[in-house]
Amino acid sequence: MKELSRISSGSLLQTLHSEVQIPAPYSEDILLLSTFAAGTTHVAGIEELEPFLQPGDRVKLVRVPDNPSDPNAIKLYTRDGVKLGYVPRQENQILARLMDAGKLLYAVIREKSWRGAWLQLGIDIYMTED
């Protein structure tokens, strides 16, 4: 339980007993970016994979610092390890820096739709503590 007690200056001092759990400063995952997956047209078998991709599905982010065309590249994978595409190049620099610094990021499929031959996957990218 919390207890308030007066200290000599007349201000209140908050004392916490050992049974009180204080949540971490960022106890909820932090939404960093809403965007779309890039490169889904280059994923072999995307037409067969699409029915298994649903809004709310979690997506893994994997840094690819040795990518010759983009040193900030971040690949997107299903939980089963199937490549879905990339975080768009114009939006990956800060995310890459966070990942390189050891921060844990993941994405969630927000929406999906076909735009001609392009599977448009809307994703939300989060930072988490676990």
Buried (B, 14 or more C-beta within 10 A) or exposed (E): EEEEEEEEEEEEEEEEEEEEEEEEEEEEBEEBBEBBBBBBEEBEEBEEBBEEBEEEBEBBBBBBEEBEEBEBBBBBBBEEEBBBBBBBBEBBBEBBEBBEEEBEBBBBBBEBEEEEEBBEBBBBBBBEEE
